[in-house]
Amino acid sequence: MNIKQRNVVTSIILTFVTCGIYGIYWIVMLAREAVSVKDANDNAVLEIVLSLFLYPVGAFLAEKKLAEGCAEKGIPHKDNSLLYIILGFLGLGIVNLCMMQSDLNKIAEANYVA
């Protein structure tokens, strides 16, 4: 589990400044890191593809795996997968990205070992 801490505000600004290009990179990295909490060998291809073409479903699956991985490892984490799918379909995917990044930052900060 290799999670990189990112500043949420900087990521939002970069997403807007690059007209969404950084946002695509951010989605891919979040999916990989979220899935790696459950299984370090899972490269999150399904979650990445779904996140790029049907964002709410990809975010839902990545959050589900993050929650399952946290539960298995005893890491405190609230499963927000239902909220992610609702916000995604309402067009508020950027909120999902911020929430997931915040959760991953907390996990990285606490230095949980895989």
N, C-alpha and C positions, 0 to 999 in steps of 0.2 A: 504494500500500500504506500504509494508515493504521492502525497498530496502537496501541491504547491499553494501557498497562501497568496491570494490576490486581493488588492484593495477593491472593494465593490464600487466605490464612486469612480475610481480611475477606469475600471472596466466599462462602466456605463458611458463615461465620456468618450473613451476610445471607440466604443461601439457606434456612437453617434458621429464622431469625427470621421471615422472610416466608412461611413454609410453602411454599416452592418457587417463589414468584413471581419472586424475583430469579434463581433458577436457570434459569427459562425465558428471561429476558432475557440471562443469561450465555451460555446455549447459542446463542442467535441471534447475539450479538455474536462469539462465538468462531468460529462457522461462517463468518460474513462476513469476519472478519479472516484466518482460515486460507486461505480460498479466494482472497482478494485478493492473497496472496503470489504465486500463480500468474498470476492475471489480474485486474487492477484493475477491469475492466469487468464481471466476473462478480458478480452480486448474491447468489449462493448460495441461490437459492430452493429448489432440489432438496434441498440439504443441510439447510436449515432445516426444511423440511416433514418430511423423513425423521427428522431429529433430534427433532422434537416428537412424532411418531407411532410411529417405530421407531428409537429412539435409537441402538442399536449400528451400524446401517447408515449413518445420517447422520454419525455420528462417524467411521466408517471412510472414507467418501467425502471428508469435509473433511480428514482427516489425509492421505489419498492426494494430494489437490491441494496441501496444504501441503508435503509431501515433494517432489512434482514441481516446485513453484515454487522451493523452496530449491535443488534440484539445478540447475535452469536458471540461477539467479542466483549460484550458487557459495556459497550460505550453508550452513554446516555444520549438518546436521540428520539425525537417525536416523529412518527411517520406522517408526512404531509402529502402523500401521493394523491389523495383525493382532491385536496386543495390545488395541487399543481395542475391536475387535468381540468378543473373548473376554470382556474385563472387562464390557462392556455387557450381554452376555447372561447374565453371572453376577450382574447387579444392582449392579455397582460403577461405575456411570456417573459418579459424583462424582470418582472417581479419574481417569477420562479427562479430565474438565473441568480438574482440577488439573494434569495432565501437559500438556495442550494450552496452558493459560494460561501455564505455566512456559516452554514452548518459545516462545510468542509474546512473552513478556516478554524473553527472551534476544535475539530478533530485533529487538525495539524498542530495547532497550538498546544494541545494536551499531550502531544507526542505519543499517541497510541501506537503500539507495535503490532505489526501483522502477525 
